[in-house]
């Protein structure tokens, strides 16, 4: 489970790196204003860095044969909150929302189970 949690976090880092191409950034962000566009892109870069750092830490723990439950439970909470935000902010009307919600649930579960 620890390896799965790490791989999922690193996969989300890669997914977030693809936002520029996937969502046509920065051109499609211009309509929200320069400040909002800059904030959105900065938050994405910082979140990507966080996913890489967190995933690398979990890989290091796995390699060393260590488990630190508080770190994993915080990861589980992160993904559970993200799942709740998906329901509240994006809804479940499209297959993409259902797919990403399933991935968030799997991520939360993997982190929680690795911490047990």
N, CA and C of each residue as an Amber inpcrd file, in Angstrom:
protein
   348
   0.8160000  -1.2040000   0.0000000   0.0000000   0.0000000   0.0000000
   0.8590000   1.2670000   0.0000000   1.9730000   1.2070000   0.7060000
   2.8510000   2.3760000   0.7610000   3.3820000   2.7220000  -0.6280000
   3.7850000   1.7040000  -1.3780000   4.2770000   1.9300000  -2.7440000
   3.1570000   2.4660000  -3.6330000   1.9620000   1.9290000  -3.4970000
   0.8250000   2.4120000  -4.2880000   0.5400000   3.8810000  -3.9710000
   0.5460000   4.2300000  -2.6950000   0.3080000   5.6220000  -2.2980000
   1.3570000   6.5380000  -2.9210000   2.6160000   6.1190000  -2.8820000
   3.7000000   6.9270000  -3.4520000   3.5230000   7.1000000  -4.9560000
   3.2090000   6.0220000  -5.6400000   3.0400000   6.0740000  -7.0950000
   1.8570000   6.9690000  -7.4650000   0.7670000   6.8720000  -6.7150000
  -0.3890000   7.7290000  -6.9930000  -0.0300000   9.2020000  -6.8230000
   0.7150000   9.5420000  -5.7680000   1.1140000  10.9330000  -5.5650000
   2.0090000  11.4280000  -6.7010000   2.9490000  10.5940000  -7.1200000
   3.8290000  10.9900000  -8.2300000   3.0620000  11.0760000  -9.5440000
   2.0700000  10.2110000  -9.7270000   1.2430000  10.2770000 -10.9360000
   0.4420000  11.5750000 -10.9680000  -0.0300000  12.0170000  -9.7990000
  -0.7520000  13.2880000  -9.7650000   0.1820000  14.4580000 -10.0520000
   1.4360000  14.3430000  -9.6750000   2.4060000  15.3900000 -10.0300000
   2.5120000  15.4790000 -11.5530000   2.6500000  14.3430000 -12.1920000
   2.7390000  14.3280000 -13.6610000   1.4620000  14.8620000 -14.2960000
   0.3160000  14.4680000 -13.7550000  -0.9700000  14.9550000 -14.2520000
  -1.0450000  16.4790000 -14.1600000  -0.6090000  17.0350000 -13.0340000
  -0.6480000  18.4840000 -12.8560000   0.3320000  19.2010000 -13.7770000
   1.4520000  18.5670000 -14.1020000   2.3630000  19.1690000 -15.0830000
   1.6940000  19.2850000 -16.4480000   0.7650000  18.3970000 -16.7260000
   0.0590000  18.4210000 -17.9970000  -1.0690000  19.4360000 -18.0870000
  -1.3570000  20.1360000 -16.9950000  -2.4630000  21.0980000 -17.0100000
  -2.2590000  22.1970000 -18.0450000  -1.0180000  22.6060000 -18.2700000
  -0.7800000  23.6890000 -19.2330000  -1.2990000  23.2870000 -20.6040000
  -1.0030000  22.0840000 -21.0020000  -1.4530000  21.6190000 -22.3150000
  -2.9290000  21.2150000 -22.2880000  -3.3170000  20.4760000 -21.2570000
  -4.6820000  19.9730000 -21.1580000  -5.7230000  21.0900000 -21.1290000
  -5.4310000  22.1650000 -20.4010000  -6.3910000  23.2520000 -20.2460000
  -6.0250000  24.5100000 -21.0300000  -4.9890000  24.4310000 -21.8630000
  -4.6140000  25.5630000 -22.6960000  -4.1220000  26.7640000 -21.9110000
  -3.3600000  26.4870000 -20.8560000  -2.8040000  27.5870000 -20.0500000
  -1.5970000  28.1660000 -20.7550000  -1.2890000  29.4110000 -20.5880000
  -2.0000000  30.4350000 -19.8380000  -3.1020000  31.1360000 -20.6420000
  -3.1850000  30.8670000 -21.9330000  -4.1350000  31.6030000 -22.7870000
  -5.5780000  31.5270000 -22.2740000  -6.0410000  30.3370000 -21.9100000
  -7.4430000  30.1940000 -21.4740000  -7.6860000  30.7420000 -20.0730000
  -6.6330000  31.0450000 -19.3480000  -6.7860000  31.6540000 -18.0210000
  -6.9020000  33.1730000 -18.0840000  -6.5480000  33.7490000 -19.2010000
  -6.5200000  35.2160000 -19.3210000  -7.8710000  35.8510000 -18.9950000
  -8.9580000  35.1720000 -19.3240000 -10.2870000  35.7090000 -19.0650000
 -10.5770000  35.9330000 -17.5900000  -9.8410000  35.2440000 -16.7340000
 -10.0540000  35.4190000 -15.2880000  -9.2200000  36.5690000 -14.7350000
  -8.4270000  37.1970000 -15.6000000  -7.5800000  38.3060000 -15.1770000
  -6.1530000  37.8350000 -14.9360000  -5.2200000  38.7620000 -15.0880000
  -3.8030000  38.4150000 -14.9510000  -3.4640000  37.8860000 -13.5640000
  -4.0320000  38.4990000 -12.5320000  -3.7310000  38.0640000 -11.1680000
  -4.2550000  36.6500000 -10.9170000  -5.5030000  36.3910000 -11.2890000
  -6.0590000  35.0470000 -11.0970000  -5.3000000  34.0070000 -11.9170000
  -4.9040000  34.3580000 -13.1300000  -4.1330000  33.4370000 -13.9590000
  -2.7960000  33.1180000 -13.2980000  -2.1360000  34.1400000 -12.7830000
  -0.8470000  33.9350000 -12.1140000  -1.0030000  33.0940000 -10.8560000
  -2.0450000  33.3700000 -10.0870000  -2.2880000  32.6060000  -8.8530000
  -2.5680000  31.1450000  -9.1840000  -3.4190000  30.8950000 -10.1730000
  -3.7680000  29.5280000 -10.5540000  -2.5320000  28.7420000 -10.9770000
  -1.7050000  29.3480000 -11.8140000  -0.5050000  28.6660000 -12.2940000
   0.5030000  28.4560000 -11.1660000   0.6390000  29.4390000 -10.2910000
   1.5570000  29.3020000  -9.1550000   1.0990000  28.1980000  -8.2150000
  -0.1950000  28.1660000  -7.9220000  -0.7190000  27.1120000  -7.0510000
  -0.5000000  25.7340000  -7.6760000  -0.6600000  25.6310000  -8.9860000
  -0.4400000  24.3550000  -9.6500000   1.0210000  23.9180000  -9.5460000
   1.9470000  24.8470000  -9.7450000   3.3740000  24.5240000  -9.6200000
   3.6900000  24.0660000  -8.1920000   3.1540000  24.7740000  -7.2110000
   3.4300000  24.4290000  -5.8160000   2.7870000  23.0930000  -5.4340000
   1.5910000  22.8230000  -5.9420000   0.9520000  21.5460000  -5.6650000
   1.7320000  20.4060000  -6.3160000   2.2220000  20.6320000  -7.5290000
   3.0420000  19.6290000  -8.2000000   4.2890000  19.3370000  -7.3830000
   4.9490000  20.3800000  -6.8900000   6.1290000  20.2050000  -6.0410000
   5.7840000  19.4010000  -4.7850000   4.6300000  19.7020000  -4.2020000
   4.1910000  18.9850000  -2.9920000   3.9760000  17.5090000  -3.2920000
   3.3300000  17.1980000  -4.4140000   3.1140000  15.7980000  -4.7800000
   4.4430000  15.0730000  -4.9840000   5.3850000  15.7170000  -5.6580000
   6.6980000  15.0950000  -5.8760000   7.4120000  14.8730000  -4.5390000
   7.4030000  15.8800000  -3.6870000   8.0660000  15.7630000  -2.3830000
   7.4350000  14.6700000  -1.5330000   6.1220000  14.6630000  -1.4950000
   5.4020000  13.6840000  -0.6830000   5.6080000  12.2780000  -1.2380000
   5.4490000  12.1220000  -2.5450000   5.6400000  10.8070000  -3.1590000
   7.0590000  10.3010000  -2.9860000   8.0460000  11.1860000  -3.1360000
   9.4450000  10.7900000  -2.9440000   9.7040000  10.3780000  -1.4970000
   9.1000000  11.0760000  -0.5610000   9.2480000  10.7150000   0.8500000
   8.6540000   9.3400000   1.1180000   7.4790000   9.0720000   0.5600000
   6.8670000   7.7550000   0.7380000   7.7110000   6.6620000   0.1000000
   8.3040000   6.9310000  -1.0670000   9.2000000   5.9500000  -1.6800000
  10.4210000   5.6950000  -0.8070000  10.9560000   6.7440000  -0.2220000
  12.1050000   6.5980000   0.6680000  11.7280000   5.7490000   1.8820000
  10.5540000   6.0090000   2.4560000  10.0910000   5.2070000   3.5910000
   9.9360000   3.7400000   3.1810000   9.3460000   3.5110000   2.0060000
   9.1660000   2.1510000   1.5120000  10.5110000   1.4640000   1.3410000
  11.4600000   2.1640000   0.7340000  12.7900000   1.6030000   0.4980000
  13.4820000   1.2490000   1.8150000  13.3090000   2.0860000   2.8090000
  13.9340000   1.8670000   4.1210000  13.1480000   0.8770000   4.9910000
  11.9750000   0.4720000   4.5330000  11.1490000  -0.4420000   5.3050000
  10.4900000   0.2230000   6.5030000  10.2580000   1.5190000   6.3860000
   9.6710000   2.2860000   7.4790000   8.2460000   2.7120000   7.1360000
   7.4700000   2.9390000   8.1540000   6.1300000   3.4970000   7.9850000
   5.9500000   4.5490000   9.0690000   5.4830000   5.7230000   8.6730000
   5.1920000   6.7680000   9.6450000   3.7060000   7.0910000   9.5130000
   2.8660000   6.4520000  10.3340000   1.4130000   6.5960000  10.1850000
   0.8900000   8.0310000  10.1290000   1.3800000   8.9780000  10.9600000
   0.8060000  10.3300000  10.8490000   0.9380000  10.9180000   9.4450000
   2.0640000  10.7030000   8.7970000   2.2610000  11.2190000   7.4390000
   1.2500000  10.5910000   6.4820000   1.0290000   9.3110000   6.6290000
   0.0760000   8.6210000   5.7490000  -1.3580000   9.0280000   6.0310000
  -1.6930000   9.2570000   7.2830000  -3.0530000   9.6910000   7.6070000
  -3.3160000  11.1130000   7.1130000  -2.2880000  11.9700000   7.1490000
  -2.4510000  13.3000000   6.5620000  -2.6780000  13.1810000   5.0500000
  -1.9700000  12.2620000   4.4130000  -2.1870000  12.0220000   2.9880000
  -3.5880000  11.5170000   2.7160000  -4.0740000  10.6050000   3.5540000
  -5.4380000  10.0980000   3.3980000  -6.4480000  11.2310000   3.5680000
  -6.2040000  12.0970000   4.5450000  -7.1070000  13.2340000   4.7700000
  -7.0850000  14.1840000   3.5720000  -5.9000000  14.4410000   3.0110000
  -5.7890000  15.2940000   1.8320000  -6.6840000  14.7720000   0.7140000
  -6.5730000  13.4660000   0.4230000  -7.3370000  12.9080000  -0.6880000
  -8.8200000  12.8220000  -0.3730000  -9.1660000  12.6020000   0.8790000
 -10.5870000  12.5970000   1.2630000 -11.1980000  13.9910000   1.1090000
 -10.4530000  15.0140000   1.5060000 -10.9220000  16.3960000   1.3370000
 -11.0550000  16.7260000  -0.1470000 -10.0900000  16.2670000  -0.9470000
 -10.1490000  16.5240000  -2.3900000 -11.3520000  15.8240000  -3.0070000
 -11.6700000  14.6270000  -2.5220000 -12.8610000  13.9190000  -2.9950000
 -14.1270000  14.6930000  -2.6450000 -14.2010000  15.2030000  -1.4320000
 -15.3660000  16.0000000  -1.0170000 -15.4860000  17.2600000  -1.8750000
 -14.3550000  17.8970000  -2.1650000 -14.3690000  19.0920000  -3.0190000
 -14.8480000  18.7490000  -4.4240000 -14.5030000  17.5750000  -4.9030000
 -14.9590000  17.1550000  -6.2310000 -16.4790000  17.1090000  -6.2840000
 -17.0850000  16.5020000  -5.2730000 -18.5480000  16.4300000  -5.2130000
 -19.1630000  17.8270000  -5.1100000 -18.6010000  18.6470000  -4.2170000
 -19.1860000  19.9640000  -3.9430000 -18.9940000  20.9530000  -5.0890000
 -17.8380000  20.9310000  -5.7240000 -17.5080000  21.9710000  -6.7000000
 -17.6860000  21.5550000  -8.1560000 -17.5280000  20.2720000  -8.4370000
 -17.5790000  19.8250000  -9.8270000 -18.7790000  18.9430000 -10.1330000
 -19.3900000  18.3660000  -9.0860000 -20.5140000  17.4760000  -9.3060000
 -20.0750000  16.1490000  -9.8910000 -21.0520000  15.3260000 -10.1990000
 -20.7610000  13.9880000 -10.7100000 -21.4840000  13.7260000 -12.0260000
 -21.7710000  14.7850000 -12.7670000 -22.5450000  14.6480000 -13.9950000
 -21.7830000  14.0810000 -15.1730000 -20.4730000  14.1330000 -15.1500000
 -19.6750000  13.6790000 -16.2940000 -18.8590000  12.4540000 -15.9090000
 -18.5450000  11.6320000 -16.8990000 -17.7560000  10.4360000 -16.6350000
 -16.3810000  10.8040000 -16.0920000 -15.8520000  11.9840000 -16.5150000
 -14.5330000  12.3930000 -16.0270000 -14.5580000  12.6340000 -14.5240000
 -15.6450000  13.2300000 -14.0310000 -15.7750000  13.4670000 -12.5870000
 -15.8840000  12.1560000 -11.8280000 -16.6020000  11.2120000 -12.3950000
 -16.7280000   9.9040000 -11.7480000 -15.3840000   9.1860000 -11.7100000
 -14.6400000   9.2750000 -12.8030000 -13.3300000   8.6280000 -12.8650000
 -12.3600000   9.2480000 -11.8650000 -12.2530000  10.5620000 -11.8740000
 -11.2890000  11.2150000 -10.9790000 -11.7090000  11.0400000  -9.5220000
 -13.0150000  10.9980000  -9.2600000 -13.4890000  10.7520000  -7.8920000
 -13.0870000   9.3620000  -7.4170000 -13.1700000   8.3940000  -8.3150000
 -12.7410000   7.0410000  -7.9710000 -11.2470000   7.0110000  -7.6550000
 -10.4600000   7.7330000  -8.4390000  -9.0190000   7.7900000  -8.1950000
  -8.7300000   8.4760000  -6.8530000  -9.4750000   9.5330000  -6.5310000
  -9.2910000  10.1940000  -5.2270000  -9.6300000   9.2360000  -4.0860000
 -10.7020000   8.4700000  -4.2280000 -11.0930000   7.5030000  -3.1970000
 -10.0420000   6.4100000  -3.0400000  -9.5060000   5.9300000  -4.1540000
  -8.4420000   4.9190000  -4.0980000  -7.2000000   5.5100000  -3.4260000
  -6.8810000   6.7500000  -3.7530000  -5.7110000   7.4040000  -3.1380000
  -5.8830000   7.5550000  -1.6400000  -7.0500000   8.0070000  -1.2090000
  -7.3150000   8.1430000   0.2230000  -7.2140000   6.7940000   0.9170000
  -7.7850000   5.7800000   0.3010000  -7.7590000   4.4400000   0.8880000
  -6.3510000   3.8750000   0.9600000  -5.5730000   4.0520000  -0.0990000
  -4.2000000   3.5380000  -0.1100000  -3.3750000   4.1730000   0.9960000
  -3.5030000   5.4800000   1.1600000  -2.7490000   6.1630000   2.2150000
  -3.1950000   5.7030000   3.6020000  -4.5050000   5.5870000   3.8020000
  -5.0210000   5.1590000   5.1020000  -4.5960000   3.7350000   5.4250000
  -4.7300000   2.8460000   4.4630000  -4.3570000   1.4460000   4.6950000
  -2.8560000   1.2840000   4.9340000  -2.0540000   2.0760000   4.2320000
  -0.6010000   2.0190000   4.4500000  -0.2310000   2.4910000   5.8510000
  -1.0360000   3.3770000   6.4090000  -0.7530000   3.8930000   7.7410000
  -1.2010000   2.9830000   8.8690000  -2.0380000   2.0000000   8.5270000
  -2.5360000   1.0780000   9.5750000  -1.5430000  -0.0200000   9.8980000
